[in-house]
Structures are given as structure tokens and as C-alpha cells.
Amino acid sequence: MKIKLAVFFGGKSVEHEVSVITALQAIHSLDVKKYDIIPVYIDKNNCMYTGIITGRIESYADIATLKRQSIRVIPVRDGNKTVLVKYPAGFAKKIISEIDVAFPLGHGTYVEDGALQGLLEFLGIPYVGCDVLSASVGMNKFTQKILLRHEGIPVLDCVKITASEFFADADTTLKTIQSKIGFPAVIKPVNLGSSVGIKIADDIKSCEEALEFGFLFSGEIIAERAVQNLREINVSVLGDKDSAEASECEEPIARDEILSYDDKYKSNSKGGKSTGMASLSRKIPADIPGELREKIRMLAVKSFRALGCSGIARIDFLYDDKNNELFYNEINTVPGSLAFYLWEPAGVKYPELLDRLITLALKRERENKAVNFSFETNILSDAKLGAKGSKT
């Protein structure tokens, strides 16, 4: 019997469009002999739609038409199973499909940061990838630095700034960055990916401009030292808390000081059509010494497991090749294109990679079923409330 696999993508995120590309790449690489695939598109209001049209890339040129020709749905618990139900249901509940496994393929806020995972957890659906905690920590660049520093992973010092702090007293904020980090500094949102909202500040004035720009996308910003003589080296990790392995390393080719959104998704796209992170110009394998390659792969696996990740992730490192300094930069718990291009050189084809991710989701579900989430108690049999709702 085939697995009913619901692929969730899109969502209220600045990385919405990239998510669509990642998801449809995966959908068209899944083995239809093993899976009944239900593409669930989440619009920018976090409303869900499904139908044949939601699995076609050409449909996304006109979102309004796509939604009119699709079925709006919501996932609900129905007895011991989870189903997609037509919305609004009216008097008669109309089940569109059951769901055996969910495959969240959103990037960014509300879909990668633990929000969607929390909904799936609440509904009792086995799902691919990180759980709520690791997804949330993986999206927060500041929190993960604190945790990984504790685990002995080399990370850059940083300063976190909130929008309220900055707009209440910009001068103090700028002086803090200057004294604690110095210039040049990288200014970036705490919880976004795809290089959205990132700028390099060379002085106080450009720092102020970078912060104002970053706060357009996030309420929290981090400032960290810009690594000189920079080479960015990325690697993917596949597995879970019990066992994980690293892929081949890559070196992305940037046209500027930092990789931009266009570098990642448009720089090498054919015919003007993006193929997601697979379109990025890169060197695979990265042209680095073998000792450095193995150090990066070891640190990637250590970081993945320290953060409690599951499924697949891409971990980005910053390397100063003049001073031979290596720093963990960030993790992407739902990497663009699922980083399949890093696994193919290691002999893992994309369909096999997807199978392994779904297998990991089912493994976690079996483990969760072995845990007790309740115990017998008679606390409510004689419970009473006081006048103000206190227990008596």
C-alpha cells in the first residue's frame, strides 16, 4: 500500500517563492510507486490549498487563478487518523484525503521555524525533518550560537539588537556595535535565510542604514564581525540524533562580499527560470585541503546533533584562508533544493535521498509511540474551584 504523503510548502514568509521551487523539485522526484503525493500550497495568509494544479510550477505565475482552481483545505484529527478537509466544511464534512506522513518544505518564518511543525505535532502526523525545538533554534541565529559555543563549536561573537532598542536610542546601539564588534560588521536578521535583509557595514553611517534595512524584515538583528579573506564552505548533513553523516563540501561563488538572494536563486538559472539553490554557481567539491574538508564535515555533524536535528540540513561555514580560521555560520534546517546537489557527488540520488528522509520520519514516529504522554490520575474526581478560580 502506498504512503499518503502531504507536501506542505509556501507560507507567510519572505522565502515563499523559493519554497515553491524546492517543494515542486521534490514532488517531481518522489517515487509515485511508493507514494500518493498530495501537494498542499500555503498562501501568504497561511491558507492551504490542494489539487492537481498545485503540483505544477507553471501554475504559480498566477496565484489568484491557482487558488480559484484549487480546493481550500485544513488538516484535522479524525479519530485515529489525520485528514485534509474542505474549508469551509459546511454541515457535511468533506474529506479530501487522509495523511500518513507530512513533508514540510517551507523556508523561513511560520513554516521552517517550528510553527508548522508544531501544528503537525499537535495533529499527530509523522513529519519529515526537525522537530519543533530544533526547527525553532535552527532559525534563530543568536540562540544557536549560544548553544553551539557551549558545545565547543567555533562561532563568531555577536551582538543582538531589537527594533525597540534601536529606534529608542540609535546612538547607543551603534556605539555598542562599534565597541564590541567593530567594522566591517555583518548586519543580519536573527530569523531569516536566503540572504534576505543582510548588509555589510563599514562604518557608523552604513551600520545605521543596514539596521534600518534589516528591521524591515525582522524585529531582531545580530551584528557580527565580517570575516576577512572570506571563503564560504557549505556541507549538508543527513540523519538524526542516533546517526548522521556529512555530504561533499561546496564553495558557493558570490558576485559581491556576501551571497545575495540573486546569487543563490537567479545567478545561473536557465532561460530566466530559477531552479532554486541548484542554480547557484559553486565548486563541488570545494577546492580545500583534505584536512580542512574533514574538519568541516566533522563540525557539521557535531553541530547537527547538538541542535537535535533530524532529516536533512545544510550548514554553512566561514573560512579565513589567510589566517586559517574557521567559524560555524548558520544552519538551514530545510535547505533550498534540499541540498540534493551535495549528495549526488556522494552517490546518493535525489529519489533515494527523499526516501531516506521519509524513513527517518517514520522512525521518529515509532519512537514517539513508545513514550507515555499521560498517566492515570483521579485528580479531577473531587476537584473544586475557589471563588477566583484557585484550587481548593
C-alpha positions as CSV (number, residue, x, y, z in Angstrom):
1,M,0.0,0.0,0.0
2,K,1.3,3.4,-1.0
3,I,2.1,6.1,1.7
4,K,-0.2,9.1,1.5
5,L,2.4,11.9,1.6
6,A,1.3,15.5,2.0
7,V,3.9,18.0,0.9
8,F,3.4,21.4,2.6
9,F,5.1,24.5,1.1
10,G,4.8,28.2,0.6
11,G,3.6,30.1,3.7
12,K,3.8,33.6,5.2
13,S,7.5,34.1,4.6
14,V,9.9,36.2,2.6
15,E,11.2,32.9,1.2
16,H,7.8,31.9,-0.1
17,E,8.7,31.6,-3.8
18,V,11.9,29.7,-3.0
19,S,9.8,27.2,-1.0
20,V,7.6,26.6,-4.0
21,I,10.6,25.7,-6.2
22,T,12.1,23.4,-3.5
23,A,8.8,21.6,-3.0
24,L,8.0,21.1,-6.6
25,Q,11.5,19.8,-7.3
26,A,10.9,17.2,-4.6
27,I,7.4,16.3,-5.7
28,H,8.6,15.5,-9.2
29,S,11.5,13.4,-7.8
30,L,9.4,11.3,-5.5
31,D,8.7,7.7,-6.5
32,V,5.0,7.6,-7.4
33,K,5.0,3.8,-7.0
34,K,5.7,4.3,-3.3
35,Y,3.8,7.5,-2.5
36,D,0.4,9.1,-3.2
37,I,1.6,12.7,-3.3
38,I,-0.7,15.5,-2.0
39,P,0.8,18.9,-2.8
40,V,-0.5,21.4,-0.2
41,Y,0.2,25.0,-1.1
42,I,0.2,27.6,1.7
43,D,-0.5,31.1,0.5
44,K,0.9,34.2,2.1
45,N,-2.1,34.4,4.5
46,N,-1.3,30.8,5.7
47,C,-4.4,29.4,4.0
48,M,-3.9,25.9,2.5
49,Y,-4.9,24.7,-1.0
50,T,-4.6,21.4,-2.8
51,G,-5.4,20.0,-6.2
52,I,-3.6,18.8,-9.3
53,I,-2.8,22.4,-10.3
54,T,-0.8,23.0,-7.0
55,G,1.8,20.5,-8.2
56,R,2.6,22.3,-11.4
57,I,5.3,25.0,-11.5
58,E,3.6,27.0,-14.3
59,S,0.5,27.5,-12.1
60,Y,2.4,29.8,-9.8
61,A,2.7,32.5,-12.4
62,D,-0.9,33.4,-11.5
63,I,-1.6,32.7,-7.8
64,A,-5.2,34.1,-7.9
65,T,-6.1,31.7,-10.6
66,L,-4.3,28.8,-8.9
67,K,-6.4,29.3,-5.7
68,R,-9.7,29.6,-7.6
69,Q,-8.9,26.3,-9.4
70,S,-7.8,24.5,-6.2
71,I,-9.6,23.3,-3.1
72,R,-9.0,25.2,0.1
73,V,-8.4,22.7,2.9
74,I,-7.5,22.4,6.6
75,P,-5.9,19.4,8.3
76,V,-7.9,18.0,11.2
77,R,-7.8,15.0,13.5
78,D,-10.5,12.5,12.7
79,G,-10.5,9.6,15.2
80,N,-7.1,7.9,15.0
81,K,-6.1,9.5,11.7
82,T,-5.4,13.0,10.2
83,V,-7.3,14.1,7.2
84,L,-7.4,17.1,4.9
85,V,-11.0,18.6,5.0
86,K,-12.5,21.0,2.5
87,Y,-12.8,24.5,4.0
88,P,-15.4,25.7,4.9
89,A,-16.8,22.3,5.5
90,G,-20.5,23.3,6.0
91,F,-22.8,20.8,7.5
92,A,-21.2,17.8,5.9
93,K,-17.5,17.2,6.5
94,K,-15.9,16.6,3.1
95,I,-12.6,14.6,3.4
96,I,-10.2,15.3,0.6
97,S,-7.5,12.9,1.6
98,E,-6.0,11.1,4.6
99,I,-2.4,11.9,5.5
100,D,0.1,9.2,6.5
101,V,3.2,11.4,6.5
102,A,3.7,15.2,6.1
103,F,6.7,16.6,4.3
104,P,7.2,20.3,5.4
105,L,9.1,22.1,2.7
106,G,8.6,25.7,3.7
107,H,11.5,28.1,4.1
108,G,11.6,30.9,6.7
109,T,9.1,32.1,9.3
110,Y,5.9,30.2,10.1
111,V,7.0,27.2,8.0
112,E,10.6,26.4,8.9
113,D,10.8,27.9,12.4
114,G,8.8,25.3,14.3
115,A,5.4,26.9,13.7
116,L,4.2,24.4,11.0
117,Q,6.0,21.5,12.8
118,G,4.0,22.4,16.0
119,L,0.7,22.1,14.1
120,L,1.8,18.7,12.6
121,E,2.8,17.6,16.1
122,F,-0.5,18.7,17.5
123,L,-2.4,16.8,14.9
124,G,-0.3,13.7,15.4
125,I,1.1,13.5,11.9
126,P,4.5,11.9,11.4
127,Y,6.6,14.5,9.5
128,V,9.9,14.8,7.8
129,G,12.7,16.9,9.3
130,C,13.4,18.7,12.5
131,D,11.1,18.7,15.5
132,V,9.6,21.9,17.0
133,L,12.6,22.7,19.2
134,S,15.4,22.1,16.7
135,A,13.5,23.9,14.0
136,S,13.0,26.9,16.2
137,V,16.6,27.0,17.4
138,G,17.8,26.4,13.9
139,M,16.0,29.6,12.7
140,N,17.4,31.7,15.5
141,K,21.0,32.6,14.7
142,F,21.6,34.1,18.1
143,T,20.2,31.2,20.2
144,Q,22.1,28.6,18.2
145,K,25.4,30.4,18.6
146,I,25.0,30.3,22.4
147,L,24.2,26.6,22.4
148,L,27.0,25.7,19.9
149,R,29.6,27.7,21.7
150,H,28.7,25.6,24.8
151,E,29.4,22.5,22.7
152,G,32.8,23.8,21.6
153,I,31.8,24.8,18.0
154,P,33.8,27.9,16.8
155,V,31.3,30.7,16.3
156,L,31.8,34.5,15.9
157,D,31.0,36.9,18.7
158,C,27.8,38.8,18.0
159,V,25.5,41.5,19.4
160,K,21.7,41.1,19.3
161,I,19.6,44.3,18.8
162,T,15.9,44.6,18.9
163,A,13.9,47.2,16.9
164,S,12.6,48.8,20.0
165,E,16.2,49.3,21.4
166,F,17.5,50.7,18.2
167,F,14.7,53.2,17.5
168,A,14.6,54.3,21.1
169,D,18.4,55.1,21.2
170,A,20.2,54.5,17.9
171,D,23.4,56.2,19.1
172,T,23.9,53.8,22.0
173,T,23.1,50.8,19.8
174,L,25.6,51.9,17.1
175,K,28.4,52.6,19.7
176,T,27.8,49.2,21.2
177,I,28.3,47.5,17.9
178,Q,31.4,49.6,17.2
179,S,33.0,48.8,20.5
180,K,32.0,45.1,20.8
181,I,32.2,44.0,17.2
182,G,34.0,46.7,15.2
183,F,33.8,47.3,11.5
184,P,33.4,45.9,9.0
185,A,30.4,44.1,10.5
186,V,27.7,41.9,9.1
187,I,24.2,43.0,10.0
188,K,21.5,40.4,9.5
189,P,18.1,39.4,10.8
190,V,18.1,36.8,13.6
191,N,15.5,34.6,12.0
192,L,15.7,34.7,8.2
193,G,17.5,32.9,5.4
194,S,18.2,33.2,1.7
195,S,20.4,36.3,2.5
196,V,17.3,38.4,2.9
197,G,17.9,41.7,4.9
198,I,21.7,41.2,5.1
199,K,24.2,44.1,4.6
200,I,27.8,44.7,5.5
201,A,28.5,47.9,7.5
202,D,31.9,49.6,7.1
203,D,31.3,52.5,9.5
204,I,28.7,54.0,11.8
205,K,26.6,55.6,9.0
206,S,26.4,52.4,6.9
207,C,25.7,50.4,10.1
208,E,22.7,52.6,10.8
209,E,21.4,52.1,7.3
210,A,21.9,48.4,7.5
211,L,20.0,48.2,10.7
212,E,17.1,50.2,9.3
213,F,17.0,47.9,6.3
214,G,17.2,44.7,8.4
215,F,14.4,45.8,10.6
216,L,12.1,45.9,7.6
217,F,12.2,42.1,7.7
218,S,12.7,41.2,11.3
219,G,12.2,42.6,14.8
220,E,15.7,41.3,15.9
221,I,19.1,41.8,14.3
222,I,22.5,40.4,15.0
223,A,25.8,42.2,14.3
224,E,29.0,40.1,14.0
225,R,32.5,40.7,12.7
226,A,32.9,40.3,8.9
227,V,35.4,37.6,8.3
228,Q,38.3,38.9,6.1
229,N,39.8,36.8,3.2
230,L,36.4,35.1,3.3
231,R,35.6,31.8,1.7
232,E,32.2,30.2,2.4
233,I,32.2,26.5,2.6
234,N,28.9,24.6,2.9
235,V,28.1,21.0,3.7
236,S,24.9,19.0,4.2
237,V,24.1,16.6,7.0
238,L,21.6,13.7,6.8
239,G,20.4,11.7,9.8
240,D,19.1,12.1,13.3
241,K,20.2,12.1,17.0
242,D,21.4,8.5,16.7
243,S,23.4,8.6,13.5
244,A,24.3,11.3,11.0
245,E,26.6,11.7,8.1
246,A,28.0,14.6,6.1
247,S,27.9,15.2,2.3
248,E,30.5,16.6,0.0
249,C,31.6,20.2,0.6
250,E,30.8,23.0,-1.7
251,E,32.1,26.6,-2.2
252,P,29.4,29.0,-3.5
253,I,30.6,31.7,-5.9
254,A,29.4,35.1,-4.9
255,R,29.4,38.2,-7.1
256,D,29.8,40.5,-4.1
257,E,31.1,40.5,-0.5
258,I,28.3,38.2,0.6
259,L,26.0,35.8,-1.2
260,S,22.8,37.7,-2.2
261,Y,19.3,36.4,-2.9
262,D,20.0,36.7,-6.6
263,D,23.3,34.9,-6.3
264,K,21.5,32.0,-4.7
265,Y,18.5,31.7,-6.9
266,K,19.0,33.6,-10.2
267,S,22.7,33.8,-11.0
268,N,22.8,30.6,-13.1
269,S,19.2,29.9,-13.8
270,K,18.4,28.8,-17.4
271,G,16.1,30.8,-19.6
272,G,15.3,33.2,-16.7
273,K,13.7,30.4,-14.7
274,S,15.1,29.6,-11.3
275,T,15.8,26.1,-10.2
276,G,16.3,27.1,-6.6
277,M,19.7,26.5,-4.9
278,A,20.6,24.1,-7.6
279,S,21.1,27.1,-9.9
280,L,23.8,28.7,-7.7
281,S,27.3,28.9,-9.1
282,R,29.5,26.7,-7.0
283,K,32.6,24.5,-6.8
284,I,31.8,20.9,-5.9
285,P,33.9,19.5,-4.3
286,A,35.2,22.7,-2.7
287,D,38.9,23.3,-3.5
288,I,40.2,23.0,0.0
289,P,42.8,20.8,1.7
290,G,41.6,17.3,2.8
291,E,42.3,18.1,6.5
292,L,40.1,21.2,6.3
293,R,37.4,19.2,4.5
294,E,37.2,16.6,7.2
295,K,37.2,19.2,9.9
296,I,34.2,20.9,8.3
297,R,32.3,17.7,7.9
298,M,33.1,16.7,11.5
299,L,31.9,20.0,12.9
300,A,28.8,19.9,10.7
301,V,27.7,16.5,12.1
302,K,28.6,17.6,15.7
303,S,26.5,20.8,15.2
304,F,23.6,19.0,13.7
305,R,23.4,16.5,16.6
306,A,24.0,19.2,19.2
307,L,21.0,21.1,17.9
308,G,18.9,17.9,18.0
309,C,18.2,18.0,14.3
310,S,16.6,15.3,12.2
311,G,16.3,14.8,8.4
312,I,18.5,17.0,6.3
313,A,20.2,20.3,6.9
314,R,22.8,22.5,5.2
315,I,25.4,24.0,7.5
316,D,27.4,27.0,6.3
317,F,30.9,27.8,7.5
318,L,33.1,30.9,7.1
319,Y,36.8,30.3,6.4
320,D,39.5,33.0,6.6
321,D,42.1,31.3,4.3
322,K,44.8,33.8,5.2
323,N,44.7,33.3,8.9
324,N,43.4,29.7,8.7
325,E,40.3,30.5,10.9
326,L,37.1,28.5,10.6
327,F,33.7,29.5,12.0
328,Y,30.3,28.0,12.0
329,N,27.9,30.5,10.4
330,E,24.4,29.0,10.4
331,I,22.2,26.0,9.8
332,N,19.4,25.7,7.3
333,T,17.0,23.0,8.6
334,V,15.0,23.0,5.3
335,P,17.8,23.8,2.8
336,G,17.0,25.1,-0.6
337,S,16.5,22.3,-3.1
338,L,17.1,20.0,0.0
339,A,20.8,20.3,-0.9
340,F,20.4,17.3,-3.2
341,Y,23.3,18.6,-5.3
342,L,25.6,18.0,-2.4
343,W,24.5,14.3,-2.1
344,E,24.7,13.3,-5.7
345,P,28.6,13.5,-5.7
346,A,28.5,11.2,-2.7
347,G,26.4,8.7,-4.8
348,V,23.0,9.4,-3.2
349,K,20.5,10.2,-6.0
350,Y,17.6,12.6,-5.2
351,P,14.8,9.9,-5.1
352,E,16.9,7.9,-2.6
353,L,17.6,11.0,-0.5
354,L,13.8,11.6,-0.3
355,D,13.2,8.0,0.7
356,R,15.7,8.2,3.5
357,L,14.1,11.4,4.8
358,I,10.7,9.8,4.9
359,T,12.2,6.7,6.6
360,L,13.6,8.9,9.3
361,A,10.2,10.5,9.9
362,L,8.6,7.1,10.4
363,K,11.5,6.0,12.7
364,R,10.8,9.0,14.9
365,E,7.1,8.2,14.9
366,R,7.8,4.7,16.1
367,E,10.0,6.1,18.9
368,N,7.4,8.6,20.0
369,K,4.7,5.9,20.2
370,A,6.9,4.1,22.8
371,V,6.7,7.2,25.1
372,N,3.9,7.6,27.6
373,F,2.3,11.1,27.3
374,S,-0.3,10.5,30.1
375,F,-0.8,8.6,33.2
376,E,-3.8,7.5,35.3
377,T,-5.0,10.0,38.0
378,N,-8.1,10.8,39.8
379,I,-7.2,14.5,40.4
380,L,-10.4,15.7,38.7
381,S,-12.8,13.4,40.6
382,D,-13.1,15.6,43.6
383,A,-11.6,18.9,42.3
384,K,-13.2,22.2,43.2
385,L,-12.5,25.8,42.3
386,G,-12.4,28.7,44.6
387,A,-14.2,32.0,44.0
388,K,-11.2,33.3,42.0
389,G,-10.5,30.1,40.1
390,S,-7.9,28.8,42.6
391,K,-7.9,25.2,43.6
392,T,-9.4,24.4,47.0
